[in-house]
Amino acid sequence: MTPRRVLLAALFAAASPPARAGDGPAPVVTIEAPPGWVEVAGRARISGALITLKGPEASSFVLARADGAPRDSAAGSLAYLTKLLDGIRSGSGADYRSAGTIETRTFRNGISAQLLRATLDGKPRLIVALVDAGGPPLAATLASAAPDAMLTPLFGALRTDAPEGAVRITGVQRSLDDQLEVALGGGLRARALTADERGKNVTLALQGSGSEVLFLKLSEEDAAAKDQPGLVRATVADAAKIPLDSVSAAKLAPTPAGPAGVYAWAKMPDSPDLRFAAGFLPWQYWGYSLLARGPQADELLVGVLAALKAGPAAVPKLVADTPAIELAEPDGGVKRYGFAAAALMLVLFAVAWRGGRKKGTLAS
């Protein structure tokens, strides 16, 4: 076990449970303007806007912070966007008419938006949106003769650098190396990494059920699949400062991407309501160490793996050729684990989420 892996596991196990989502610093948002669109500067720029673009034939795109906007309520989002549309109608004097329904769209850059369309003289001319780009929600307006045609060129061109600790609750979250991706929602959230975590090769942080799991990218020499069942148990024992026989047996957790991970967990001795789990996911010719803490740390770890897909940088053939982890059976034989149990794991994870909601353990 490498010193970096042990140190991070110990620090992570001793940390406080993840904080609840809330407002914080706005993410740094930039855009590569599509052809024909230019950034508005100087006095023409809208006060308080993060991005203001001017396009062909009096079209425009504006992105601003939306303080007070609901984060996870469809009814609240509709009410907020309707109020925003009313303000645009009043300020512009144009008789925009709402379509009355919201569409949620996730773009290739992972950004998610709730969209409310509006017509002018019976023709589609405006889209108002709530955007989840990490941190507080953002509001966007797109006015165009063909707003639907400009959705992907504009929203898909946004690039964000979320501040440390910022939380995203919708969209698709990718690891820093673009190897892994997870669809957010249903209580599963992503947290922006700190500079210290990035320096320790942490590539992804996900939260749910009051718990958090980190993905630490390992080098090839640290990632021999055959050694991992014992290493994850030793990691838990070292981090929790408990005897090895107090740690659960190593278990396998499949992924839709193909490779199956291995994990173990234990209760924290100084806080019996908290658990610490450590895992390993073999991936191509290296792997990821998984560290989870919280009241449902082990369930979150399994659930995240059950939702994990290959990201845009993953090479399908190398992922398919990832070495399988083998667990010794009680009779001394060896059992191989693959993706066959993935459907069952997904069902169990859904049950766990529902149970967490009923008990009030899910962070909002």
N, C-alpha and C positions, 0 to 999 in steps of 0.2 A: 504494500500500500504506500503510495507516494506521500511525502510530507504535505504537499499542497492539498491533496485530497483529505487527509486526516485533519489538517488545520481548519479547512473550510467546513468540514462536517462538524467539528467541535464548536466553532463559532456559530454556525447555523442552528445547531441543537440548543444552544444556550440563549439564543435570541428570543425576543418577545414574539407572540403570535402576530400574524399580519394585521395591519391596521385596516379599518373599514374604509371603503371608497368614499371620497369626498372631493370637494373643490380644492384646487391647488394652482400652482403656476400653469399658465397656458403653454402648450407645446410650441416649439418653434416650427412653423409651417412654411414651406416654400413650394413653388410650383414652376414647372417648365412650361411656359405658355404655349398653347397650340399655335400653329400657323395662322396669322391674321389677328391674333390677340396680343395686346401689349399691356404691360403693367402701368397703372396710372400713378403718377408721382406729383409731388408738390401740392399746391392748393386744391387741385382737382381730386386728390385722394380723399376717400371718405374717412372722417375722423373715427378712430377706434378700430378700424378694420385691419385685419392681419394681411389680407390680400385684396386688391382691387384691380380687376382687369377690364379693359374695354375691347370689344370685338367688332366684327363687321356689322354694318347696318344698325348702329345704336344698341347692339347687344352688350351685356355686361355680366360680370361674375364677381360677387363680393363674399368674402369669408371673414367672420368676426366671432369673438368670444360670446357665448350665450349664457351669461350668468343667470342662475335660477331655473334653467331649463331642466325638465325631468330627464333622468338618466335611463330608466328602464320601464317606463309606463307608456303603453301605446296610446291610451286615452289622454294622458298628460301631454304626450308629444303632439297629438292632433290639436289639442287646445292651444298649446304654445305656438304651433305653426299657423293656426287659424288667426291668432292674435297678431302674429307677425305680418300675415297677409293683409289683415285689416289696416295695419299701420302703413303698409305700402300703398294700399288703395287710397287711404286718406291723404298721405303725403304727396302722391303723384297725381291724384285726380283721375287716374285711369280706373275703369270699372272692372277690376279683375274678379273672376268668379271661381271659387274653390271647387275642385273635383270631389271633395268631401271624404276621400279615403287616402290612407297612407301606404306607400310601398317602401319596403326595406331592401336596400341594394348593397351588396358588398363587392368592392372593386378589386382588381388584381393586386393593387398595392396594399391590400388588407384593410383599408379604410371602409367603414360602414356608414351609411347615410339613410335616414328616414325622410322620404320625399313626399311632398304635397304639391300636386300640380294645380295650375290655375289657367283659365282661359280669358281672352280679351276679345270681345265681339264674336264669341263662339269658337275661337281658334286658340290652340295651345300656345301660350306666350311666356309663361313664367313657371319656375319651380322654386319653392322654398324648402329648405332642408335642415335637419339637425344632423351634425356630423360627429362621429366618435373617432378621434384621432389620438386618444390618450390624454389623460387629464380631464379638465372640465369640458363639457360639450361645447361645440361650435355651431354657429348658424351660418347658412349659406343661401344666397339668392342667385338664380340664373335666369336672366331675361334674354330671350332670343326669339327669332322667327321660327326656329326649330330647336326648342330646348332639349328634347329627348335625344336628338342627334349629337348634342354637345355634352351629354352627361359623362360618358366615359372619357373623352378627351380632356375634360376639366377635372372632374373628381378623381379620375384615375391617374392624373398627373401630379396630384398633391404628394408632397414628401414631408414627413414629420420627424422631429427629434424631440421626443417627449422628455420632460424634466425627470430627474431621479424620483422614483416612487410613484409617478403618475400611473393611474389604473385605467385600462380599457375594458369595456364590458361587452362590446359587440365587434363583429368583423372577424378577420383571420389574423392570428398572431404567428409570425415566423421567428425561428431562432436567428441569432445574429449572423450565423453562417449560411442561412437560407436552406439548410438541410431538412429541417423539420417544420411542420405547421399544424396548428390546431384551430378549429372553429370555436369562437367564444360564444357565450350565452348560456342560459339555463343555470346561472350561478357560477360558471367558470369564467375567470377574468385573467387578464395579463397585467403584470406590473413592469414598468420601465426599470431597467437595471441601474445600479449605482456604478460609479467609476471604479470602486474597489472590486465589485463583482466582475466587471468586464476584465479587470486586470488579472483575475483568477480564472479566466476562461469560462465564466458562466455565460451561457448563450440564451437562456430562456428562464423566465420566472412566471409561474401560473398560480392562481389562488382559487379557493372554493371551500365551502363548509368550514370557514374559519381557519383553514390550513393553507400552506404554501409549499410548492415544490420547485426546486431549482435543477436545471440541467447544466452540468459541468463537462465541457468537452475534454476528453482525455487523448493523450498521444498514443501512437500505435503500441509502444512498449508497455504502456499502463493498462492495456485493454484486452488482454488475453481472455477469451470467453470462458475457457475451462476453469479459470481461477476465481471467477466472480461469485459463485454461490457462497464460498467461504469468506470472500472479501467483504461482501455486503453485510454479513452477520458480524464480522469483526469491526466494521465501520460503525455499526449501531452500538455495539458494546463499548467501543472507545469513546464515541461521542456522548453517550448517555452515562458513561462511567459505571457500568453494571457488568456482572459476570456474563460470559458468553452464553451460559445455559439459561439466562433470563431473556434471551433474544428469540424471536420466533424462528421456525425453520424457514429456509429459503424457499420461495415460491416463484412460479413463472407468471408473467403478465404479457399477453399477446398484444400486437398492434395491427391495425389494418394495413400498415405499410409493409408488413411481412415479418421482420425480426421480432423475436419475443424477448422481453426484459426479465430480469430476476430481481427480487427484492426481499427484504426482511424488516421487521419492525419490533419496537418494544415501548412500553410505557416509561415516561420519564420519572425517575424515582422521587424527585422533589416536587412533582406536580402530576398526580395520578390521572388528571383529566387530559393531559397532553401526551401525545405520542411522537416518536421520532422514527422515521423510516429511511432506509438507504436502498438504492437500487442501481442497476447497471443495464444499459441498453446497448447491445452490440450494433454497430452501424458501419456497413461497408468494411473498411480495414482498420477502423478505430472504434470508439464507443463514447458513451456519455454516462457519467456518474449522476445519479438522481438522489437528491437529499430533500426530505419532506418533514415538516413539523406542523403540529396542530392537533386538535381533538380527533380528526379523522385523516391523519397524515397518510396512513397506508391505503385507505380507500381512495383518497385523492390521487395518489401515485398510480394506482391501478386504473382509475378512471381516465386520467390524462393519457396514459399509454393506449387505452382502448379507443381514444379519440384521435390519436396521432397519425398524421399522414406524411408522406414524403414531400419536402419542399422543392422549389424550382431548381435548386442547385444539386439535388440528389441525382445520382446516375442509376437508372432502374436496374441495370444488370449487376452493378456492384451491390446495390441494396439486396437484390435477390440472392447474391452469393455470400451474404453476411454469415459468418460462422454461427451455428446454432449453439445455444447453451444447453448443457446436459446436467440433469440432477440425478444423484445416486438414489435408488430405491432402497427400502429397508432390507431387502434380501441381497443387497450388494450389486444388483443389476443397475443398468443405466436406462433412464427414460428420456426420450427426446420430446421436446415441446415445440409446437409450431403454432399456426394460426387457427387451428380447428376450434379452439374454445373461445374465439373472439366474440361470437354472438352471445354466448352465455355471459361473458364478462360485461358486455354492454348492457344486458338486462340487469345484472346485479348492480352495476353502477347507477342505472336509472332508479332502482329501488333505493339505493343509498342516498341519492339526492333527495328523493321524496321524504325519506325518513328524517334527513337533516332539516328539511323545511318544517316538518311537523314539530320537531323538537326545538326549533328556533336557533339552530346552530349555524345557519348560513349567514355569512356577512352580506350586507346589501351593497 
